[in-house]
Each structure stands twice: as C-alpha cells, then as structure tokens.
Amino acid sequence: MSLTATETLPAAATVAPRPSAAAPLPATAFPAALTHSGEPAWLVERRRAAWHEFTTRAIPTRKDERWRFANLAGFSIEGFQSVAAVPDAATTADLRTRSALVPAVAQLTFANDHLIDRSPLTADLARQGVIFLPLAEAIAQHPDLLREHLFRHDRALGGDKFLGLHQASTRAGAFLYVPAGVQIPGTFAVAHWAVGSGVAVYPHTLVVAGANSAVDLLDFYGSASSGAALLAGAATVLAGPGSRIFRKSIQNLNTESLVFQMDTTHGGRDADVKNIAVHLGAHRARFENQARLVGAGAHLKLYALTVGDGKQEFDQRTFQDHVAPHTTSDLLYKNALLDEARSIFAGMIRVEPEAAETDAYQQNRNLLLGPNAEANSLPGLEIMNNNVRCTHGATTGRVDPEQLFYLRSRGIPRAAASQLLIFGFFEEVIDKVENAPLADLLHALVCAKLDANKLAKQVS
C-alpha cells in the first residue's frame, strides 16, 4: 500500500527531461513495498497494476502535448518518504484546531497520512445509511461498495505515472456514501496536512451519491511546517441520477512543495455537479480535472481560483466529456500571477456522437500582476455532433490603469486599490461557494497571499 517508514521513493520516481523512462522495479519489489496485511486480494491486484503503471510509464517531457509549456527542468520526486511518522502531540493538537475551517456535518483530519482526528456522523444520518469513513476503514467495513468503485473510474490527463503512484500508495482519505433520496444540509470536511521536510502524502477522496441525493464536501490540503513535501492526490465524484453534489477543494501547501492532483467526475442522468478548486500553494502544482457526463440531462460547473507569486507554476488540465444528449457544462478558471509566477491552462470540450443538444462553455481568464508573470492558455473543442452549442475562450491582461486611477483619485492607497480590483476579479468565483464561512475563509487566504506592499511595487 505504501513504502515502509524507512524507505524512500526509488530512482524510478525521478521526473526530469530524459529521453526514456527509468528502469522499472522488479515485480517482486511490489509485495514487500506496497501491500498491507489484511487488504483484500482485489485491492492488492489493483495496487499491483498501479505500481506497474508508475514504474514503467515514460517520464513526461514537454514534447508530450499533455505537458506542453510545463517546466520540467530539475523536476524530481526522488527521495521523499512515503510513510512519515505521526506528528508529535503538540503539533497534532494544533492541527486539530487549525482544521476547523468551516462548520461541518462531520470531519476527518489527517497528518502525514495518519488519521489524527474525526467527528462522527449524527445518529440520524447513520440511520439513513450515510457512510463517512477513513478510506482504510471503509475498505474493511464496506468491501462490496469499495470494490465496485475504488480506482475503477479514475483517469489522468497526462499524469498517468503519478496516478499510478497514488493508487499504489494511498492509504489516507475519505469515503462518503449518500444513499438514494438522502439530502444533507451542511458540509462534510476533510483536512490533509504535510508535516516535516521530505514527506510524501497520497490523499484520496471517493464520493458516491445515490439517485436524488444531495451533499457538499470540502477537501483542504496544507503544510504544517516548512520544507518540501510531495502530494500526489486524487478525488472521484460519482453522481447518481438526479443527485446534487458540490465539492470544494483548497490547496495551500508551502511554496517548496510539489503537487499532483487528479480529479474525476461522472455525472448520471439529470445530475447536477459543481466543483470549485482554489490553488494557492506549492512550488509546482499540476491539477487535472476530467468530467464525463454519461447521463442525459446532466449538468456540470467547474470553477477555479489561483493566486501565484515568486516562481510558482500552476499547470491546469481539464476535460469536459459530453457522452449523453441534453447535457451542459460551464468552466471558468481565473488566475492572478505576481512576480515570475506562471500558469498553464489546457482545456478540452469533447462532444461525443450521441450527445445531441449539448451546451458547453469554457473560459480561462488571467490577470498578470508582476512584470515577468506568464500565462499560457490552450482551450479546445472536439465536436462529433452538429446539433450543439459550444464556446470557449481565454483572456490575459493587466490591471486596468483607468480603474486604478479612479480608485486612487478617491483617496484609496495604491496597494489597497490594487487589492480591491483583484478581489473584484475573483469575486465571480468566490460568490459561487454559497457558504458564508467558506467565502470568508477564501477572502482571508487570498488576502494573505496578495501582500499589500508587494502589490504596491508591482501594479502600476
């Protein structure tokens, strides 16, 4: 399931611009390194296949269209510990407090992939058949559900090697199951923390929503200390017919860390799925989000907010796949970049031959705040049905000097005026969280990232 506490990722994990993949590990290395006693045979086989994917996949290079514009020079995940120690008591107590980000129906908190805190479901939700468990407990207590869904639907948009690493290694995460007809007000919350330098964490979220159910979930990923960490995570959202799912995620690791996050959504007939992702941390972060609308009448909304500074790079790849007719999707990704920060957005809308009367939209908007900031946008369409409406676009620009002059002429200092304009740029996304405490949290996180003194120097 994961390497032992004293082992580190092998040389096969190196990611660098080499002409060929690193030599694969021998097949016999898998059982000793990655299996956990007591895991069912079906899961061991899935992990074995994932480990094979990781160790034999070619190392990504910029020649691969799916990694176009990505900076891979010196990019390595070699040497990270796959199982780090449980943090000390003082750190654990502090993280329990810091994890209370919003009022939650129930919460799970992990540090270095160890469960350190949980709040249980109410008796009423348990009676209705709702399940909210750490992944390891869900595998043991609900093997049939997990066998049906775990690792069966996940897909990558170029990060196949890292998805393989994740599936072979993950042991921390949340399983949320909502039976048909159960509609839950409030938010379920999961917090994942990386503590210490050189640790690797593999958070996994699996949401299965029955017909006509409704549920909200927040995933938070953060650093509790300085030092580079590796996060290779995945989330799978399976929306049954007529269900309503709203998933929010916040990535705020320190700026020395590396992040690969691969999310997959399946929308059933008349399902309504909304996803908001906030990206603030990591030195380099790659976020892949693939959504398949497999039921007629399914609706999908994908939103993201990114703030980069220093030499951060945010690589965003999306895929809106319309498989069934009468489906709709709406994507809006907004990036604000200071200093020498870079962003990459590559999105594709695909309309399958049977997906008549599809209505799909995709927009990437970039605000360059630093003189050397860079945004790359590659929106795309692949349409195989002529009875559709699909649009896409991308814009990149700087703060409007006339708007800045207007605010300054009213006595507002340059830095404060710049912050107001940037929050105005982001408000379109923040408004969509439909949760006042979470909106306040996002304002605070973005404000902390947008240092007023730095803005005053960069925005003219």
C-alpha positions as CSV (number, residue, x, y, z in Angstrom):
1,M,0.0,0.0,0.0
2,S,2.9,2.3,0.7
3,L,6.6,2.1,1.4
4,T,7.9,1.3,4.8
5,A,8.7,4.1,7.2
6,T,12.4,3.9,6.4
7,E,12.2,3.5,2.7
8,T,12.1,6.3,0.1
9,L,10.8,6.5,-3.4
10,P,13.1,4.7,-5.8
11,A,15.1,6.2,-8.6
12,A,12.1,5.3,-10.9
13,A,10.3,8.2,-9.4
14,T,12.6,10.8,-10.9
15,V,10.9,13.3,-13.1
16,A,13.3,15.0,-15.4
17,P,13.7,15.7,-19.1
18,R,15.3,12.4,-20.1
19,P,14.8,10.6,-23.4
20,S,13.3,7.4,-21.8
21,A,11.7,6.1,-18.7
22,A,13.7,4.9,-15.8
23,A,14.3,1.2,-15.4
24,P,11.2,-0.5,-13.8
25,L,11.5,-2.2,-10.5
26,P,11.3,-5.9,-10.5
27,A,7.8,-7.3,-10.0
28,T,8.9,-8.9,-6.7
29,A,9.5,-5.5,-5.2
30,F,5.8,-4.7,-5.1
31,P,4.5,-7.1,-2.3
32,A,7.2,-6.2,0.1
33,A,7.0,-2.4,-0.5
34,L,3.3,-1.7,-1.0
35,T,1.0,-4.4,0.3
36,H,-0.6,-4.1,3.8
37,S,-1.6,-7.2,5.7
38,G,-5.3,-7.8,5.6
39,E,-6.1,-6.0,2.4
40,P,-8.5,-7.9,0.1
41,A,-7.0,-9.6,-3.0
42,W,-8.9,-7.4,-5.4
43,L,-7.3,-4.3,-3.9
44,V,-3.8,-5.8,-3.9
45,E,-4.2,-6.6,-7.6
46,R,-5.3,-3.0,-8.4
47,R,-2.4,-1.7,-6.5
48,R,0.0,-4.0,-8.3
49,A,-1.4,-2.8,-11.6
50,A,-1.0,0.8,-10.5
51,W,2.6,0.2,-9.4
52,H,3.4,-1.3,-12.8
53,E,1.9,1.9,-14.4
54,F,4.1,4.1,-12.2
55,T,7.3,2.2,-12.7
56,T,7.0,1.6,-16.5
57,R,5.4,4.8,-17.7
58,A,7.7,7.1,-19.6
59,I,8.9,10.2,-17.8
60,P,6.9,13.2,-19.0
61,T,8.6,15.7,-21.3
62,R,7.4,18.9,-23.0
63,K,7.3,17.0,-26.3
64,D,4.1,15.4,-25.0
65,E,1.2,17.7,-25.9
66,R,-0.3,17.0,-22.5
67,W,2.7,18.6,-20.8
68,R,3.1,21.4,-23.3
69,F,4.5,24.6,-21.7
70,A,5.3,22.8,-18.4
71,N,8.7,23.4,-16.9
72,L,10.2,20.0,-16.1
73,A,13.8,21.1,-15.7
74,G,15.1,19.8,-12.4
75,F,11.6,18.4,-11.5
76,S,12.1,15.4,-9.3
77,I,10.1,13.4,-6.7
78,E,13.1,11.2,-5.8
79,G,13.8,10.8,-2.1
80,F,10.5,11.6,-0.5
81,Q,9.4,9.3,2.4
82,S,6.2,7.5,1.5
83,V,5.3,6.8,5.2
84,A,6.3,9.5,7.6
85,A,5.9,9.5,11.3
86,V,2.9,10.7,13.2
87,P,3.5,14.3,14.3
88,D,4.2,14.9,18.0
89,A,1.3,15.6,20.4
90,A,1.7,19.4,20.3
91,T,1.6,19.5,16.5
92,T,-1.3,17.2,16.4
93,A,-3.3,19.3,18.8
94,D,-2.5,22.4,16.8
95,L,-3.6,20.8,13.5
96,R,-6.9,19.7,15.1
97,T,-7.6,23.3,15.9
98,R,-6.5,24.6,12.5
99,S,-8.5,22.1,10.6
100,A,-11.8,23.6,11.8
101,L,-12.0,25.7,8.7
102,V,-15.8,25.8,8.4
103,P,-18.7,24.4,10.4
104,A,-19.0,20.8,9.3
105,V,-21.6,18.0,9.5
106,A,-18.6,15.6,10.1
107,Q,-14.9,15.9,9.7
108,L,-11.8,13.8,9.2
109,T,-8.3,15.2,9.7
110,F,-5.0,13.5,8.5
111,A,-1.4,14.4,9.1
112,N,1.3,12.7,7.1
113,D,-1.5,10.3,6.0
114,H,-2.2,9.3,9.6
115,L,-5.8,9.9,11.0
116,I,-5.4,12.3,13.9
117,D,-9.0,13.5,14.5
118,R,-12.6,12.7,13.5
119,S,-16.0,13.9,14.3
120,P,-18.7,11.2,13.9
121,L,-21.9,11.3,11.9
122,T,-25.1,12.1,13.8
123,A,-27.3,9.1,14.7
124,D,-29.9,10.3,12.3
125,L,-27.6,10.3,9.3
126,A,-26.2,6.9,10.3
127,R,-29.8,5.5,10.4
128,Q,-30.4,6.8,6.9
129,G,-27.4,4.8,5.6
130,V,-24.9,7.6,5.2
131,I,-21.3,6.5,5.3
132,F,-18.4,8.8,6.1
133,L,-15.2,6.9,6.9
134,P,-11.5,7.0,6.5
135,L,-10.5,5.0,3.4
136,A,-8.9,2.1,5.3
137,E,-11.9,1.6,7.5
138,A,-14.3,1.8,4.5
139,I,-12.3,-0.9,2.7
140,A,-12.6,-3.2,5.8
141,Q,-16.3,-2.4,6.6
142,H,-17.9,-2.0,3.2
143,P,-15.8,-4.1,0.8
144,D,-18.5,-4.5,-1.8
145,L,-19.0,-0.8,-2.3
146,L,-15.3,-0.1,-2.4
147,R,-14.6,-3.0,-4.8
148,E,-17.2,-1.6,-7.1
149,H,-15.9,2.0,-7.1
150,L,-12.3,2.4,-5.8
151,F,-9.8,3.1,-8.6
152,R,-12.4,2.0,-11.2
153,H,-13.2,5.4,-12.6
154,D,-10.1,7.5,-12.1
155,R,-8.5,8.9,-15.2
156,A,-5.5,11.1,-15.9
157,L,-4.9,13.8,-18.4
158,G,-1.2,13.1,-18.8
159,G,-0.4,12.4,-15.2
160,D,-0.8,8.6,-15.6
161,K,2.5,7.9,-14.0
162,F,1.6,9.9,-10.9
163,L,-1.9,8.5,-10.7
164,G,-0.3,5.1,-10.6
165,L,1.9,6.2,-7.8
166,H,-1.1,7.5,-5.9
167,Q,-3.2,4.4,-6.4
168,A,-0.4,2.1,-5.3
169,S,0.4,4.1,-2.3
170,T,-2.7,5.8,-0.9
171,R,-3.9,4.8,2.5
172,A,-5.4,8.1,3.8
173,G,-8.6,9.6,2.6
174,A,-12.3,9.7,2.9
175,F,-15.2,7.6,1.6
176,L,-18.5,9.4,1.5
177,Y,-21.6,7.5,0.5
178,V,-25.1,9.0,0.4
179,P,-28.0,6.7,-0.3
180,A,-30.7,7.5,-2.8
181,G,-33.1,10.2,-1.7
182,V,-31.0,11.4,1.3
183,Q,-30.3,15.2,1.1
184,I,-27.9,16.6,3.6
185,P,-27.6,20.3,4.5
186,G,-24.2,21.5,5.6
187,T,-20.7,20.4,4.6
188,F,-18.5,17.4,5.2
189,A,-14.9,18.3,5.6
190,V,-11.6,16.5,5.2
191,A,-8.2,18.1,6.0
192,H,-4.8,16.7,4.9
193,W,-1.6,18.1,6.4
194,A,2.0,17.5,5.4
195,V,4.4,17.8,8.4
196,G,8.1,18.0,8.0
197,S,10.5,18.1,5.1
198,G,10.7,15.3,2.6
199,V,7.4,13.7,3.3
200,A,5.0,12.3,0.7
201,V,1.3,12.1,1.2
202,Y,-1.4,10.5,-1.0
203,P,-4.8,11.8,-0.1
204,H,-7.8,10.1,-1.8
205,T,-11.5,11.2,-1.8
206,L,-14.3,9.0,-3.1
207,V,-17.8,10.3,-3.1
208,V,-20.7,8.1,-4.2
209,A,-24.1,9.8,-4.3
210,G,-27.3,7.8,-4.9
211,A,-30.3,8.9,-7.0
212,N,-31.8,12.2,-6.0
213,S,-29.4,12.7,-3.1
214,A,-27.6,15.9,-2.2
215,V,-24.3,16.5,-0.4
216,D,-21.4,19.1,-0.1
217,L,-17.8,18.2,0.6
218,L,-14.7,20.3,1.3
219,D,-11.2,19.0,0.9
220,F,-8.3,21.0,2.3
221,Y,-4.6,20.3,1.6
222,G,-2.0,22.2,3.6
223,S,1.5,22.3,5.1
224,A,2.1,22.5,8.8
225,S,5.8,23.3,8.5
226,S,8.5,24.4,6.1
227,G,10.3,22.0,3.9
228,A,9.4,20.4,0.6
229,A,6.6,17.8,0.6
230,L,5.1,15.8,-2.2
231,L,1.4,15.5,-2.6
232,A,0.0,13.0,-5.1
233,G,-3.7,13.0,-4.6
234,A,-6.9,12.0,-6.4
235,A,-10.7,12.6,-5.9
236,T,-13.5,10.7,-7.6
237,V,-17.1,12.0,-7.6
238,L,-19.8,9.6,-8.8
239,A,-23.1,11.5,-9.1
240,G,-26.2,9.2,-9.4
241,P,-29.3,10.2,-11.4
242,G,-30.9,13.4,-10.1
243,S,-28.2,13.9,-7.4
244,R,-26.7,17.2,-6.5
245,I,-23.0,17.3,-5.4
246,F,-21.0,20.4,-4.6
247,R,-17.3,19.7,-3.9
248,K,-14.8,22.4,-2.9
249,S,-11.0,21.9,-2.6
250,I,-8.3,24.2,-1.3
251,Q,-4.6,23.5,-2.0
252,N,-2.3,25.6,0.3
253,L,0.9,23.7,0.7
254,N,4.1,25.7,1.3
255,T,5.9,27.1,-1.7
256,E,8.7,24.5,-1.6
257,S,6.3,21.5,-2.2
258,L,5.2,19.6,-5.3
259,V,1.6,18.7,-6.0
260,F,-0.1,16.4,-8.4
261,Q,-3.9,16.3,-8.0
262,M,-6.1,14.3,-10.4
263,D,-9.9,14.6,-10.1
264,T,-12.5,12.6,-11.9
265,T,-16.3,13.3,-12.1
266,H,-19.1,11.1,-13.5
267,G,-22.5,12.7,-13.9
268,G,-25.5,10.5,-14.2
269,R,-28.9,11.3,-15.7
270,D,-30.1,14.8,-14.6
271,A,-27.3,15.0,-12.0
272,D,-26.1,18.5,-11.0
273,V,-22.4,18.6,-10.1
274,K,-20.4,21.7,-9.1
275,N,-16.7,21.9,-8.3
276,I,-14.7,24.8,-7.0
277,A,-10.9,24.5,-6.7
278,V,-8.7,27.0,-5.0
279,H,-4.9,26.9,-5.7
280,L,-2.5,28.9,-3.6
281,G,0.4,26.8,-2.6
282,A,3.3,24.6,-3.9
283,H,6.4,25.4,-5.9
284,R,4.9,23.5,-8.8
285,A,1.4,22.2,-8.9
286,R,-0.4,20.2,-11.6
287,F,-4.2,19.9,-11.4
288,E,-6.1,17.6,-13.7
289,N,-9.8,17.6,-13.7
290,Q,-11.7,15.2,-16.0
291,A,-15.5,15.2,-16.1
292,R,-17.7,12.8,-18.0
293,L,-21.4,13.5,-18.4
294,V,-22.7,10.0,-19.0
295,G,-26.4,10.5,-18.3
296,A,-28.9,12.6,-20.4
297,G,-29.6,16.0,-18.8
298,A,-26.5,16.1,-16.6
299,H,-25.2,19.5,-15.6
300,L,-21.6,20.4,-14.6
301,K,-20.0,23.5,-13.3
302,L,-16.2,23.7,-12.9
303,Y,-14.6,26.8,-11.3
304,A,-11.1,27.5,-10.1
305,L,-9.3,30.4,-8.5
306,T,-5.5,30.6,-8.5
307,V,-3.0,33.1,-7.0
308,G,0.7,32.6,-7.8
309,D,3.8,34.6,-6.7
310,G,7.5,34.1,-6.6
311,K,8.4,31.4,-9.1
312,Q,5.3,29.2,-8.6
313,E,3.9,27.3,-11.5
314,F,0.3,26.1,-11.8
315,D,-0.4,23.6,-14.5
316,Q,-4.2,23.1,-15.1
317,R,-5.6,20.5,-17.5
318,T,-9.3,19.9,-17.9
319,F,-11.6,17.7,-20.0
320,Q,-15.3,18.2,-20.3
321,D,-16.6,15.0,-22.0
322,H,-20.2,15.1,-23.1
323,V,-21.3,11.5,-23.7
324,A,-25.1,11.7,-23.4
325,P,-27.5,14.1,-25.0
326,H,-29.0,17.3,-23.4
327,T,-26.0,17.8,-21.1
328,T,-24.5,21.1,-20.1
329,S,-21.1,22.2,-18.7
330,D,-19.7,25.5,-17.7
331,L,-16.0,26.1,-16.8
332,L,-14.4,29.3,-15.5
333,Y,-10.7,29.3,-14.4
334,K,-9.3,32.6,-13.1
335,N,-5.6,33.1,-12.4
336,A,-3.8,36.1,-10.8
337,L,0.0,36.0,-11.1
338,L,2.6,38.1,-9.4
339,D,6.4,38.2,-9.7
340,E,7.6,35.5,-12.1
341,A,4.7,33.1,-11.4
342,R,3.4,31.0,-14.4
343,S,0.2,29.4,-15.2
344,I,-0.8,26.9,-17.9
345,F,-4.4,26.1,-18.8
346,A,-5.2,23.4,-21.4
347,G,-8.8,22.5,-21.6
348,M,-10.8,20.4,-24.0
349,I,-14.6,20.1,-24.5
350,R,-15.5,16.9,-26.4
351,V,-18.9,16.2,-27.6
352,E,-19.5,12.5,-28.4
353,P,-21.6,11.5,-31.5
354,E,-24.7,10.7,-29.4
355,A,-24.5,13.9,-27.3
356,A,-27.0,16.0,-29.3
357,E,-28.1,19.3,-27.9
358,T,-25.0,19.7,-25.7
359,D,-24.4,23.2,-24.3
360,A,-20.8,23.7,-23.2
361,Y,-18.8,26.7,-22.2
362,Q,-15.1,27.1,-21.2
363,Q,-13.3,30.3,-20.2
364,N,-9.8,31.0,-18.8
365,R,-9.0,34.5,-17.6
366,N,-5.6,35.6,-16.4
367,L,-4.6,38.7,-14.6
368,L,-0.8,39.5,-14.8
369,L,0.3,41.5,-11.7
370,G,4.1,41.0,-12.0
371,P,6.3,42.3,-14.8
372,N,7.6,38.8,-15.5
373,A,4.5,36.8,-14.8
374,E,3.4,34.5,-17.6
375,A,0.1,32.8,-18.5
376,N,-0.4,30.2,-21.2
377,S,-3.9,29.2,-22.4
378,L,-4.9,26.4,-24.7
379,P,-8.7,26.0,-24.8
380,G,-10.0,23.4,-27.3
381,L,-13.1,21.8,-28.9
382,E,-13.7,18.4,-30.3
383,I,-17.2,18.1,-31.6
384,M,-18.7,15.0,-33.2
385,N,-22.4,16.1,-33.3
386,N,-23.7,19.0,-35.3
387,N,-26.7,19.9,-33.0
388,V,-24.7,21.5,-30.2
389,R,-23.7,24.9,-28.8
390,C,-20.1,25.1,-27.6
391,T,-17.9,28.1,-26.9
392,H,-14.5,28.7,-25.4
393,G,-12.1,31.5,-24.9
394,A,-9.1,32.9,-23.0
395,T,-8.1,36.4,-21.9
396,T,-4.9,37.7,-20.4
397,G,-4.3,41.2,-19.2
398,R,-3.1,43.6,-16.5
399,V,-4.9,45.7,-14.0
400,D,-6.8,48.4,-15.9
401,P,-4.9,51.7,-15.2
402,E,-8.0,53.8,-15.5
403,Q,-9.8,51.7,-12.8
404,L,-6.7,52.0,-10.6
405,F,-6.5,55.8,-11.2
406,Y,-10.2,56.2,-10.4
407,L,-9.8,54.4,-7.0
408,R,-6.7,56.4,-6.2
409,S,-8.4,59.7,-7.1
410,R,-10.9,58.8,-4.3
411,G,-8.1,58.7,-1.8
412,I,-7.6,54.9,-1.7
413,P,-3.8,54.0,-1.5
414,R,-2.3,52.1,-4.4
415,A,-1.9,48.8,-2.6
416,A,-5.5,48.9,-1.2
417,A,-6.9,49.9,-4.6
418,S,-5.0,47.0,-6.3
419,Q,-6.4,44.6,-3.8
420,L,-9.9,45.8,-4.4
421,L,-9.5,45.3,-8.1
422,I,-8.1,41.8,-7.7
423,F,-10.9,40.8,-5.3
424,G,-13.3,42.1,-7.9
425,F,-11.7,39.8,-10.4
426,F,-12.0,36.8,-8.1
427,E,-15.5,37.7,-6.7
428,E,-17.2,35.9,-9.6
429,V,-15.7,32.6,-8.4
430,I,-15.9,33.3,-4.6
431,D,-19.6,34.1,-4.8
432,K,-20.3,30.7,-6.2
433,V,-19.3,28.8,-3.0
434,E,-22.7,29.6,-1.5
435,N,-21.3,29.3,2.0
436,A,-20.6,32.4,4.0
437,P,-17.9,31.0,6.4
438,L,-16.1,29.4,3.4
439,A,-16.3,32.6,1.4
440,D,-14.8,34.5,4.4
441,L,-12.0,31.8,4.6
442,L,-11.2,32.3,0.9
443,H,-11.1,36.0,1.2
444,A,-8.6,35.7,4.1
445,L,-6.4,33.2,2.3
446,V,-6.3,35.3,-0.9
447,C,-5.6,38.4,1.1
448,A,-2.7,36.7,2.9
449,K,-1.3,35.7,-0.5
450,L,-1.7,39.2,-2.0
451,D,0.7,41.1,0.2
452,A,-0.1,44.8,0.0
453,N,3.5,46.0,-0.1
454,K,4.3,43.6,-2.9
455,L,1.2,44.7,-4.9
456,A,2.2,48.4,-4.5
457,K,5.5,47.7,-6.2
458,Q,4.2,45.5,-9.0
459,V,0.9,47.1,-10.0
460,S,1.4,50.4,-11.8
